[in-house]
């Protein structure tokens, strides 16, 4: 119980010294609580110290750093434990990639026909999303740039143009019935990174599959050691599920390792991952900032970031979230890096890009 209370206090205590990097704290929201597995994967370790990584832990916002190669953890540094003990860390937009992973399992479960299934769902009636193929949303190319996303607000992709409503907080039904009622597709459909797009995907998947798909993915398939969570909206008519995900640092690594193994497998979920990779699109406004996976990749597919600048000869699956939460899965060399942070103040180029 002590650890649970500390966990719920974490977002307040952290935000006190780094405002607005730990938004949407877990205890403010209802949530999907996903069960742990009794058969979770036990990691082997062969640890080494890296002075560059250690230096970042003394004066930056980094909280946890894991490097996994040769089927074992080789770097394991953790400032988070010193703050509150073990507990779930927020994914921020890394959760968008996990929604895609759930989507792949829903397709493999037969609940959704394919990435080309059209979204003929009554909740989306009279909006630009109705009747679109799922792949458009998975690739952030839904023609919604006149209403939401980076095209309108590069610093806050979740704000809706008509009202400045935060789409992470309002139920999907309310947004479709109000802000997006009567909305029309743009004349063209550029890459337009948006929180709302993932909101639509996730709720459509749960509509088709039911909530139990989450336990099938994370409990039965990934075999997480601890409870993991997706949160729900807390305003508007009813509730919607959000991509905001929480997991223990090692469970993030378990998820990444499972995705890596899936990629190499002759399975439906492996085929899904390879399909969204093959159908990835150019970000078009690509910028090689080398400060996170998000701004260091040229292409995007199925809610994943692909083709890191200077590493195009390797297939790397990238997940990236606010405050520089990053996961890189190198399926060419079977290598994984997981970083959790409360801000982007650490030297990503030195300890992520160059170490990978």
Steps between C-alpha positions, in 0.01 A plus 500: 500500500785739574635472147153553355453823693840623389417414142185709509693793644770485235351721229444784747845481652675474166300777336599726786852519362429447130165649410276330244721207407297250702156609383198274533607325823366151541297564815293778333335257259296187484701234326525158344693292750672215319600194695854374555604157379597219732753395235682828437834507323807509728785710362862396513756773567866554422533857618759759416535862601505772238637833617308703241174353626598545865582866438150565363346357816668766712362813336215425259141385501573141405344246738571156356734359235502140380713353222427142392727307264611140453178403679600665827491836672843661475430852633247557777490844664204623701447828680125438515538243779678756715197729471210267574596135470367270231184595315353585160649774285299700244542424132369829366489453121689171507151376583394580144728220381352266760151579370626390158634180655155432652349574158721235343380245753137597432561430131664168584208416727262547205323800652626734228546383143828673419679834511279596204170449683278806465386673816124476445425561867197703606700701756692650206190587293507841334872543563806478278601170662188305398567247223876556491730197484671430831847529344445872439466557873777258590732703277379840631375586152129539564448837327417660836761775486239779492367396840777358718864393511850621434391685185302737722696498823851355478550539874170339602363243258196417715321839484196532273493814284134588548507522879854434626345194668756243613407180321679295765243603761163499319310188403517401135122515466493862616774602258330329207160651588633850557844614386519261201135481403479575130877492459636431153818344367769740392580539132808290566617282787850577627668333795328674792597372845196514727384371837139485381586262215624239748197570719279396209706187426504377859129542561414340167717200586340459843157539341579209267701282743381584850723592793626145544731546200726696737555201726552278196779731384681596818418217743489199267733601218755743648473348849557816702615458859288781646168665433511735203241765417334701227311804629159637400368850437339676794281765334200497271222255430614152596865402498751410234819303522827687457842394375661626822665184634679422826740215568797403712836571330574130453153438359571760231804288418287182503262663252788609276661156513170337405457737206853417386427127521169551319678675216719196446213252529286341231183608677207729433624770738845479344339548161309802632821668617672433170192625311489838675874529440458428130217754478677775691488853363737794488465751782557765231596762756779274626760676710816332626515659843647193671324587826247214499378222274209720393718768341776266383299276270403550138195275476191395695283190477232343716565746786871411506800713403735350240829573325719686746735744331836332441366153585291434190688175436339352811132436568425680826151523648469826692255617766521855628315703761486842659794583729718270288367161603653280230517135403717380212474141380773404254359188338807474277741459792253386772572798721264711712532828687233630740522851647253660741540864590321793658642744244713521184792651689727197453738467206302267275757508221779385732331232709228378263595563137875443534468204741253329269 
